[in-house]
Amino acid sequence: MTAKANDIKWPEIFSLGALNVSVVISWIAYHEYQPILLENFSFDHLSDFLIVSKAIILVMIPALAGLLADYLLGKNGKFFTLFTVGIGATAMIFMIVASVIGAGPVGALKPFLPYMIILWLISMNLFISPAYSMIEAFAPAQKLPIVMGFLFLVTELVYALEPLVVGLVQFFGDTLTFIVGGILISASGYFFHKISSDEVISRKKELLEAKTKPQSFISYVAILVVGLALGIGKAFLVEYIPASFETTFPDIGNAGSYISFGLLGFSAILAFAISKKVAIWNTQKVLSASLIIMGVGVLVLLLSSSLSVSIAGGIITAIGFSTLNISGLPFAINQLSVKHITYGVGIYIGASEICSGFFEYYFR
């Protein structure tokens, strides 16, 4: 039975949620240890280069991976090839980096560290768009906002708990953290593949056999715009608020970071709470309302010189970001034919990283 039935394939969704958690923990570990490793191995001069490289990779690789995944699906019916390569490469690079760290700054493997970081960034983004494009096989179209509500809750709550995760990776230490990261990614990727492969392959074959309308350029533009808007909300909540609050309101110290974490947690819980309601509303109206709400919040953040007003702007932004998260990807999937779905999802994911990359470089 496929997702044409009026139900959600929760085992598959739970396994995708577990994969998301592994990815988020890996990113937190990367952000925690990257500057430390660059300093310890005397690669400080590469800091800006890696920030720019990361931004380019996060924008470009999901779309390119999606394009290749769709090609492989159309050519030989293989959908999990790129996903498997990405998971395997990421886990392997984690282990290699752990070996480099274990050997120390005077080890023969030291020159390979920057290359391993770049390859890790690429491999981490090879399996993102294939994984997310699979959700259309796990639920009927009208229930995709419920799926996104759950995935958003799981993902953003881990981000919101970043201080605790950072404390955990500091407890493990650098070498053990990268070993554990490799194990988490490989284990969660394996179970996701094992649980979802039959459902995905069955669904993809069924859709490929059905007649689909030609993919329009306007659909790609719409997906790009929605992804870009989502990224603006994320960038303001994650990058702008901590940096801006520290500069504008120096008396509160680093409280801006905790406000940011709190807003992410609030956004995630709200998304999960209203996802069933959003599922029965008109997706385009929800998107329009989300963009307006988020736009108002962003303007308040940019123009405010009062702490309380700025926090209110953050709350408004978080509300718009919340509803946009649970309606954006379902909207993107509904705009795409099955032959181009992974590519379109990759465009959506890549566009959502543009503003974050710019802010990360600007506020470094």
Beta strands, then each sheet from edge to edge (+ up, - down):
end
